[in-house]
Amino acid sequence: MPEILGDIVAWMEGLSPGWIYVTVFVVAYLENVVPPIPGDMVVVFGGTLVGLGKVELVPVIVLATIAETLGFLTVYAVGRRIGEAVLDPTRLRWIPKAAAWKVKGWLARYGLGVVAANRFLSGARAVIALMVGTARMPPGPVAFWATVSAAAWCALIVYLGFIVGAQWELIGTWLARYGQVVTALLILGIGGYVGVRRWRRGRGTQRNSEDPKTGISGPSGS
């Protein structure tokens, strides 16, 4: 993988701005469809090239966002097509089954929150789009939240590439080191949000069942 990344980066340095944009787009898309491809680090290097004045910040972020969203939706469509075969231990053995079952549990508990956080869930994001498709979640909301997640992630890593400049490779170390921490924080945040919503819904149900004169809950039976 480091050799592939080095080859791509060395090639990008000699490209015109238009072809740099194309490379960022293609690699960011392929990372989602045929991993492992170092898409994140190519996008980070795009940020470094912004700092060098070879390309512009906004187009790099926009193109990377579109590419990652399209890649997510491509794998989502595959998941819808093959369905529960994803989880069959005797089939599609290239799919990490432990990660697939973990994501299935997240989707049952957090729903579209997993799609919104998918780019930041480094430990399982390779199978999230597939499992979202398997779960047949509605394509409109999936596309919206996948775009939000990709935009936030791409803006972050392009900006990091911009500010660290020639030391852009350090970001790969940071992403690997803090990936699990970010995943844990996001899961806790989503879990807390869902918990608060359920608590408020329960409080609302309790209030609706109270006698409006006495404030005492009425009998549950007839």
Backbone bond lengths (Angstrom), bond angles and torsions (degrees), N, CA, C in turn:
res aa  C-N    CA-C-N  psi(-1)  N-CA   C-N-CA  omega(-1)  CA-C   N-CA-C  phi
1 M - - - 1.464 - - 1.534 112.64 -
2 P 1.356 119.73 -45.58 1.474 118.35 177.36 1.526 112.11 -58.72
3 E 1.370 117.10 -35.34 1.451 119.98 179.91 1.530 110.85 -65.24
4 I 1.356 116.11 -43.05 1.461 120.08 179.24 1.526 110.30 -62.28
5 L 1.332 115.80 -45.59 1.460 119.97 179.75 1.520 110.87 -60.81
6 G 1.333 116.01 -44.32 1.469 119.59 179.71 1.513 112.19 -60.95
7 D 1.336 116.52 -40.19 1.461 120.47 178.93 1.534 110.97 -64.82
8 I 1.328 116.70 -43.24 1.465 120.53 -179.08 1.521 110.76 -64.12
9 V 1.340 115.23 -44.66 1.467 119.96 -178.67 1.522 111.33 -64.44
10 A 1.337 116.69 -44.60 1.461 120.15 179.32 1.525 110.53 -61.60
11 W 1.329 116.49 -37.27 1.456 120.57 178.67 1.527 111.28 -69.18
12 M 1.344 116.40 -41.92 1.463 120.58 -179.13 1.518 112.27 -61.84
13 E 1.325 117.14 -34.16 1.471 120.64 -177.00 1.526 112.20 -61.38
14 G 1.329 116.59 -26.44 1.452 119.32 -178.59 1.520 114.32 -98.09
15 L 1.329 117.33 6.01 1.457 121.21 -176.42 1.527 112.05 -88.26
16 S 1.320 114.96 158.37 1.464 120.57 170.96 1.526 108.30 -75.12
17 P 1.332 119.08 162.16 1.470 120.76 -179.19 1.526 113.45 -53.78
18 G 1.332 116.92 -42.19 1.464 119.20 -178.94 1.513 112.71 -59.59
19 W 1.322 117.04 -43.07 1.462 120.57 -179.65 1.528 112.06 -74.33
20 I 1.309 118.18 -26.09 1.471 120.16 173.26 1.522 109.41 -64.12
21 Y 1.341 116.23 -44.50 1.460 120.07 177.77 1.530 110.86 -60.52
22 V 1.322 116.35 -43.08 1.475 120.40 179.55 1.521 110.43 -62.35
23 T 1.318 117.03 -42.65 1.466 120.84 -179.20 1.516 111.51 -63.74
24 V 1.330 116.66 -44.65 1.460 120.18 178.03 1.529 109.96 -58.77
25 F 1.334 116.43 -44.95 1.461 121.18 -178.94 1.537 111.32 -62.04
26 V 1.325 116.51 -50.69 1.469 120.72 -175.43 1.525 111.20 -64.22
27 V 1.326 117.04 -46.14 1.462 119.77 -177.43 1.530 111.08 -67.74
28 A 1.338 117.52 -39.57 1.465 120.83 178.28 1.534 110.56 -63.19
29 Y 1.325 116.43 -37.52 1.468 119.48 177.10 1.523 111.33 -67.89
30 L 1.329 116.66 -48.47 1.457 120.75 -175.63 1.523 112.59 -65.52
31 E 1.326 117.13 -27.96 1.469 119.23 178.74 1.517 111.36 -56.54
32 N 1.331 117.41 -37.33 1.450 121.74 -179.10 1.524 112.58 -77.98
33 V 1.327 116.37 -29.98 1.463 120.66 -171.26 1.521 112.66 -92.67
34 V 1.326 116.91 -40.40 1.469 120.31 -178.42 1.532 110.49 -132.27
35 P 1.335 117.29 65.91 1.465 118.68 177.41 1.532 109.88 -68.03
36 P 1.355 119.29 160.20 1.473 124.22 0.92 1.533 112.59 -91.83
37 I 1.296 115.83 119.23 1.468 123.18 172.76 1.522 106.02 -124.51
38 P 1.336 118.69 135.25 1.471 120.90 -173.94 1.526 112.89 -76.17
39 G 1.328 116.10 58.21 1.458 120.02 -175.99 1.511 113.55 -62.05
40 D 1.329 116.43 -42.78 1.466 119.36 -178.57 1.522 111.54 -59.03
41 M 1.332 115.69 -43.22 1.454 118.50 -176.06 1.527 111.72 -72.19
42 V 1.323 117.67 -29.53 1.461 119.73 174.07 1.521 109.94 -67.10
43 V 1.330 116.31 -39.82 1.470 120.12 176.48 1.529 109.93 -64.86
44 V 1.315 117.16 -41.46 1.463 120.99 176.09 1.529 110.10 -58.36
45 F 1.322 116.62 -45.27 1.465 119.94 179.34 1.525 110.71 -64.75
46 G 1.322 116.87 -30.87 1.458 119.56 172.36 1.518 111.10 -57.25
47 G 1.348 116.44 -39.75 1.464 120.78 175.70 1.516 112.09 -63.58
48 T 1.339 116.31 -37.83 1.460 120.06 176.86 1.530 110.94 -63.39
49 L 1.329 115.79 -39.94 1.463 119.67 178.52 1.528 111.36 -68.15
50 V 1.328 116.77 -27.58 1.472 119.96 172.27 1.526 109.30 -61.83
51 G 1.332 115.94 -45.89 1.454 120.31 179.36 1.514 113.15 -62.36
52 L 1.330 116.32 -28.53 1.463 120.38 179.07 1.522 112.31 -84.89
53 G 1.332 116.35 -3.17 1.454 120.41 177.88 1.515 114.98 82.45
54 K 1.336 117.71 12.29 1.468 119.95 -177.62 1.520 112.12 -83.72
55 V 1.341 117.21 -29.67 1.467 121.82 178.83 1.524 108.27 -139.62
56 E 1.338 115.58 172.88 1.458 120.99 -178.92 1.530 111.17 -101.18
57 L 1.326 115.96 150.02 1.461 122.06 -174.99 1.527 112.72 -63.00
58 V 1.323 117.08 -53.79 1.467 120.66 -173.05 1.532 112.40 -61.45
59 P 1.351 119.62 -46.70 1.466 118.14 178.38 1.527 113.74 -59.74
60 V 1.323 117.80 -37.39 1.465 119.76 178.54 1.524 110.37 -62.70
61 I 1.330 116.95 -46.06 1.472 120.21 -179.92 1.525 110.86 -64.58
62 V 1.330 116.46 -44.74 1.469 120.15 -177.27 1.525 111.06 -64.89
63 L 1.329 117.31 -46.19 1.460 120.25 -178.84 1.527 111.62 -65.90
64 A 1.323 116.96 -41.51 1.455 119.60 177.99 1.525 110.86 -64.19
65 T 1.333 116.80 -39.11 1.465 121.00 179.12 1.522 110.88 -63.61
66 I 1.330 116.47 -47.60 1.467 120.28 179.77 1.529 110.43 -61.35
67 A 1.333 116.24 -44.12 1.459 120.20 -177.83 1.528 111.33 -63.63
68 E 1.331 116.43 -44.53 1.463 119.06 -178.85 1.523 111.23 -67.90
69 T 1.326 116.99 -36.02 1.464 119.73 177.19 1.523 110.77 -65.86
70 L 1.323 117.00 -44.85 1.460 120.41 178.33 1.525 111.38 -63.35
71 G 1.326 116.36 -38.38 1.459 119.44 176.59 1.519 111.64 -63.12
72 F 1.334 116.70 -43.15 1.463 121.51 177.78 1.526 109.90 -60.19
73 L 1.332 116.84 -46.06 1.463 120.75 -177.24 1.525 112.16 -68.82
74 T 1.333 117.16 -30.16 1.467 120.09 175.50 1.522 110.48 -63.30
75 V 1.330 116.31 -47.55 1.460 120.24 179.93 1.531 110.59 -69.26
76 Y 1.326 116.59 -35.49 1.472 121.22 174.47 1.529 110.36 -57.15
77 A 1.340 116.74 -44.13 1.469 120.71 179.13 1.526 111.10 -63.69
78 V 1.321 116.69 -37.68 1.470 120.06 176.78 1.524 110.08 -63.60
79 G 1.339 116.60 -42.49 1.462 120.51 178.52 1.517 111.97 -60.85
80 R 1.320 117.64 -41.94 1.468 121.08 176.88 1.525 111.08 -61.75
81 R 1.317 115.37 -34.56 1.464 120.52 -177.35 1.527 111.97 -72.02
82 I 1.327 117.31 -45.52 1.469 119.37 -172.75 1.526 112.99 -92.13
83 G 1.325 117.99 -17.77 1.461 121.34 172.71 1.528 114.22 61.81
84 E 1.339 115.35 -142.28 1.460 121.32 -173.19 1.521 113.88 -68.28
85 A 1.333 117.83 -7.06 1.466 119.97 175.42 1.522 111.54 -58.42
86 V 1.332 115.97 -22.58 1.471 121.02 177.73 1.523 111.11 -56.25
87 L 1.325 117.25 -35.58 1.460 121.98 -174.19 1.527 113.25 -92.62
88 D 1.313 118.12 -6.11 1.465 121.70 -179.68 1.525 109.48 -71.15
89 P 1.356 117.86 118.87 1.470 119.63 -176.18 1.525 114.21 -66.52
90 T 1.339 117.36 -15.95 1.463 120.53 -178.93 1.525 112.64 -94.80
91 R 1.329 117.10 -3.52 1.454 120.80 -177.63 1.530 110.70 -126.90
92 L 1.308 116.46 157.66 1.472 122.28 176.09 1.527 111.07 47.21
93 R 1.309 116.14 54.56 1.471 121.25 -172.21 1.515 113.29 -67.08
94 W 1.324 117.62 -13.21 1.463 119.96 177.86 1.530 111.98 -74.05
95 I 1.337 116.96 -12.92 1.461 120.74 178.63 1.529 109.08 -85.96
96 P 1.341 119.51 126.68 1.468 121.35 178.37 1.533 110.73 -68.26
97 K 1.337 116.29 105.63 1.463 120.45 -172.16 1.534 112.51 -65.93
98 A 1.334 117.28 -36.90 1.469 119.23 -179.74 1.525 110.26 -61.66
99 A 1.324 116.45 -44.22 1.467 120.14 178.71 1.521 110.77 -65.92
100 A 1.341 117.10 -37.59 1.462 120.42 179.89 1.530 111.35 -63.84
101 W 1.329 117.13 -43.29 1.468 120.27 178.41 1.530 110.80 -66.15
102 K 1.322 116.91 -37.45 1.464 120.17 178.58 1.525 110.50 -62.79
103 V 1.343 116.30 -44.88 1.458 120.27 179.84 1.521 110.75 -66.42
104 K 1.311 117.68 -37.09 1.465 121.10 176.86 1.529 110.40 -57.51
105 G 1.331 116.33 -42.29 1.463 120.57 177.08 1.520 112.23 -65.19
106 W 1.332 116.44 -41.12 1.467 119.64 177.74 1.526 111.08 -61.21
107 L 1.335 116.13 -43.33 1.465 119.89 -178.17 1.530 111.17 -64.14
108 A 1.332 115.68 -38.35 1.465 118.72 178.68 1.522 110.95 -64.96
109 R 1.322 116.73 -31.55 1.460 120.28 -175.53 1.526 112.95 -92.43
110 Y 1.332 117.01 -40.41 1.464 120.49 -171.21 1.531 114.07 -112.34
111 G 1.321 117.79 -11.88 1.457 121.06 176.77 1.521 113.49 59.08
112 L 1.319 116.32 -130.84 1.461 121.89 -176.49 1.530 113.37 -65.79
113 G 1.335 116.89 -14.69 1.461 119.27 175.33 1.521 111.63 -58.83
114 V 1.332 117.05 -31.87 1.464 120.63 177.94 1.528 110.22 -67.73
115 V 1.320 116.68 -39.46 1.473 120.45 177.44 1.524 109.76 -64.54
116 A 1.320 116.65 -42.62 1.466 121.06 -179.54 1.523 111.91 -62.54
117 A 1.320 116.77 -31.10 1.466 120.72 -177.13 1.523 112.75 -100.46
118 N 1.330 118.47 1.72 1.466 120.22 -165.56 1.522 114.02 -57.86
119 R 1.330 119.03 -38.43 1.461 119.66 -176.80 1.525 112.15 -67.58
120 F 1.328 116.10 -21.45 1.464 120.34 -178.68 1.524 112.57 -94.13
121 L 1.322 118.00 -6.60 1.466 121.97 -177.21 1.522 109.15 -93.42
122 S 1.314 115.55 74.54 1.464 121.05 -169.80 1.519 113.46 -61.63
123 G 1.315 118.34 -29.19 1.459 120.21 -176.48 1.511 114.33 -75.31
124 A 1.337 117.87 -16.55 1.466 119.07 -174.15 1.517 113.68 -139.72
125 R 1.311 118.60 2.43 1.459 118.32 -170.60 1.522 113.20 -67.76
126 A 1.345 117.61 -17.04 1.456 119.91 179.36 1.524 112.03 -64.04
127 V 1.333 117.27 -25.37 1.467 119.63 -178.02 1.526 112.70 -113.83
128 I 1.321 118.64 -0.79 1.472 119.96 -176.35 1.524 110.96 -62.83
129 A 1.328 117.85 -49.14 1.469 120.02 -178.87 1.523 110.54 -59.63
130 L 1.324 116.55 -41.04 1.467 121.26 179.13 1.524 110.85 -60.80
131 M 1.330 116.82 -45.83 1.460 120.73 -177.38 1.528 112.01 -72.60
132 V 1.324 116.89 -31.50 1.472 120.24 174.96 1.531 109.32 -63.43
133 G 1.332 116.19 -40.39 1.451 119.93 176.35 1.517 112.11 -66.71
134 T 1.320 116.87 -42.04 1.461 121.41 177.87 1.521 110.96 -59.24
135 A 1.345 115.57 -38.48 1.465 120.57 179.05 1.525 112.63 -75.10
136 R 1.328 116.98 -6.09 1.469 123.30 179.83 1.535 112.00 53.86
137 M 1.322 114.64 44.60 1.451 119.27 174.99 1.534 108.83 -69.22
138 P 1.343 118.62 148.88 1.471 121.50 -172.76 1.526 112.25 -60.79
139 P 1.347 117.28 132.64 1.473 120.40 -173.19 1.522 114.94 -63.50
140 G 1.338 118.40 -35.00 1.465 119.91 -179.11 1.521 112.66 -61.89
141 P 1.340 118.79 -58.45 1.466 119.95 177.52 1.522 112.72 -60.85
142 V 1.329 117.47 -35.50 1.470 120.05 178.15 1.528 109.85 -61.57
143 A 1.341 116.99 -46.55 1.462 120.33 -179.84 1.528 111.08 -62.70
144 F 1.332 116.74 -40.60 1.463 120.31 -179.02 1.522 110.80 -62.93
145 W 1.339 116.93 -51.82 1.463 119.94 -175.54 1.526 112.10 -72.15
146 A 1.329 117.19 -30.31 1.462 119.24 174.67 1.532 110.27 -65.16
147 T 1.329 116.53 -37.22 1.465 120.69 177.56 1.525 111.15 -67.12
148 V 1.331 116.67 -43.85 1.472 120.54 178.07 1.526 110.34 -58.99
149 S 1.338 116.22 -46.10 1.457 120.38 -179.15 1.524 111.23 -63.21
150 A 1.332 116.40 -45.27 1.466 120.32 -179.82 1.524 111.64 -64.19
151 A 1.332 116.69 -40.31 1.466 120.10 -179.61 1.525 111.14 -63.79
152 A 1.325 116.84 -44.80 1.466 120.01 179.91 1.519 111.19 -63.44
153 W 1.330 115.96 -43.90 1.465 120.40 -178.18 1.531 111.34 -66.80
154 C 1.331 116.71 -47.05 1.461 120.11 -177.73 1.528 111.41 -65.04
155 A 1.330 116.76 -40.70 1.463 119.32 177.66 1.522 110.40 -60.16
156 L 1.333 116.16 -40.52 1.466 120.33 -179.16 1.521 111.54 -65.00
157 I 1.343 117.20 -51.69 1.467 118.21 -172.99 1.529 112.32 -75.66
158 V 1.335 117.57 -30.14 1.472 118.70 174.87 1.531 109.47 -65.96
159 Y 1.327 116.64 -42.42 1.463 119.62 179.34 1.533 111.08 -64.72
160 L 1.340 116.53 -38.76 1.462 119.42 176.93 1.525 110.52 -62.16
161 G 1.331 116.24 -43.13 1.469 119.20 176.98 1.520 111.86 -61.42
162 F 1.313 116.21 -36.64 1.463 121.70 179.33 1.532 111.57 -64.98
163 I 1.350 116.33 -43.79 1.467 118.20 -173.83 1.530 113.26 -81.60
164 V 1.345 118.78 -26.37 1.473 118.56 -179.23 1.518 112.44 -89.23
165 G 1.344 117.24 -17.45 1.456 120.03 175.05 1.513 113.72 61.22
166 A 1.329 116.58 -125.83 1.461 121.75 -174.72 1.522 113.32 -64.58
167 Q 1.314 117.17 -16.49 1.470 120.48 178.97 1.528 112.18 -92.88
168 W 1.319 117.33 26.15 1.461 122.77 -175.89 1.530 113.19 -56.89
169 E 1.341 117.02 -28.71 1.472 119.36 -178.42 1.529 112.02 -64.51
170 L 1.337 116.97 -23.07 1.461 119.95 177.34 1.524 111.73 -60.36
171 I 1.324 116.94 -28.38 1.456 120.30 -176.76 1.521 110.74 -64.14
172 G 1.340 116.69 -33.45 1.461 119.76 176.23 1.516 111.40 -59.92
173 T 1.320 116.33 -40.99 1.472 120.63 177.42 1.514 110.52 -65.47
174 W 1.325 116.70 -42.95 1.474 119.85 179.29 1.522 111.19 -62.12
175 L 1.346 116.31 -44.00 1.462 119.72 -177.93 1.519 111.15 -63.45
176 A 1.330 116.09 -40.73 1.462 119.45 179.28 1.526 111.22 -67.60
177 R 1.325 116.19 -39.87 1.458 120.51 -175.51 1.517 112.82 -71.64
178 Y 1.315 116.01 -38.87 1.457 119.34 -174.15 1.528 113.82 -102.79
179 G 1.333 116.51 3.67 1.459 119.48 -179.20 1.513 113.12 -58.58
180 Q 1.331 116.97 -44.51 1.462 120.37 -179.16 1.520 111.25 -67.72
181 V 1.338 116.92 -36.70 1.464 119.96 178.93 1.522 110.48 -65.18
182 V 1.338 115.99 -45.18 1.465 120.14 179.05 1.518 110.38 -61.30
183 T 1.337 116.82 -43.27 1.460 120.92 178.64 1.519 110.95 -58.43
184 A 1.336 116.59 -47.32 1.462 120.44 -178.86 1.522 111.42 -62.42
185 L 1.328 116.77 -42.39 1.470 120.02 -179.71 1.523 111.53 -64.67
186 L 1.329 116.50 -41.22 1.451 119.58 179.69 1.521 111.82 -65.94
187 I 1.328 116.17 -41.10 1.473 119.36 178.69 1.523 110.21 -63.61
188 L 1.330 116.69 -41.95 1.462 119.99 177.49 1.526 110.93 -62.97
189 G 1.339 116.05 -41.59 1.459 119.37 179.68 1.514 112.41 -64.23
190 I 1.337 116.37 -45.43 1.463 120.44 178.63 1.518 110.19 -64.26
191 G 1.356 116.16 -42.55 1.460 119.88 178.99 1.520 111.93 -61.84
192 G 1.337 116.51 -41.01 1.461 119.92 178.23 1.512 112.04 -64.78
193 Y 1.341 116.13 -40.71 1.466 120.46 178.76 1.525 110.89 -62.62
194 V 1.334 116.39 -46.85 1.463 120.13 179.45 1.522 110.39 -63.45
195 G 1.342 117.00 -41.22 1.460 120.58 179.70 1.521 112.39 -61.73
196 V 1.336 116.86 -43.08 1.468 120.66 178.87 1.522 110.78 -63.93
197 R 1.331 116.98 -41.54 1.466 119.74 179.13 1.527 111.32 -63.09
198 R 1.322 116.16 -42.01 1.468 119.08 179.49 1.522 110.77 -66.26
199 W 1.325 116.66 -38.45 1.469 120.34 179.57 1.524 109.75 -64.78
200 R 1.334 117.50 -43.53 1.461 120.63 179.18 1.525 111.10 -65.13
201 R 1.342 116.18 -38.52 1.462 118.94 178.75 1.531 110.62 -64.35
202 G 1.345 114.78 -40.55 1.465 119.21 178.39 1.517 111.55 -64.49
203 R 1.325 116.86 -39.98 1.468 120.45 178.33 1.527 110.46 -64.63
204 G 1.348 116.10 -40.20 1.456 119.26 179.00 1.512 112.14 -64.53
205 T 1.342 116.83 -39.56 1.465 120.92 178.28 1.514 110.80 -64.47
206 Q 1.346 116.49 -40.96 1.461 120.60 179.73 1.524 111.16 -63.76
207 R 1.332 117.19 -42.23 1.465 120.60 -179.86 1.521 111.26 -65.26
208 N 1.322 116.66 -38.37 1.455 119.74 -179.40 1.521 112.72 -67.21
209 S 1.344 116.60 -23.75 1.459 120.15 -178.50 1.526 112.53 -89.09
210 E 1.351 117.36 -6.56 1.462 119.99 -178.90 1.531 111.36 -79.57
211 D 1.337 116.69 148.32 1.458 122.40 174.91 1.528 107.65 -66.22
212 P 1.328 119.66 124.96 1.476 121.01 -175.78 1.532 112.96 -65.49
213 K 1.339 118.74 -19.87 1.468 120.78 179.70 1.514 111.73 -87.61
214 T 1.329 115.70 -43.50 1.469 119.02 -174.58 1.509 113.28 -98.90
215 G 1.374 116.43 -20.92 1.451 118.56 -175.27 1.508 112.83 76.94
216 I 1.354 116.27 9.92 1.473 121.01 -178.69 1.504 109.11 -103.20
217 S 1.318 115.67 136.08 1.455 119.67 179.97 1.509 110.69 -62.49
218 G 1.318 115.52 137.99 1.467 120.10 178.02 1.509 110.97 -78.83
219 P 1.346 117.27 174.13 1.440 121.42 -179.71 1.515 110.28 -66.73
220 S 1.326 116.35 144.23 1.454 120.47 -178.38 1.511 111.85 -78.16
221 G 1.307 117.37 -22.75 1.453 120.30 -178.13 1.507 110.19 -94.58
222 S 1.368 116.67 -177.40 1.458 121.61 179.86 1.499 111.05 -87.41
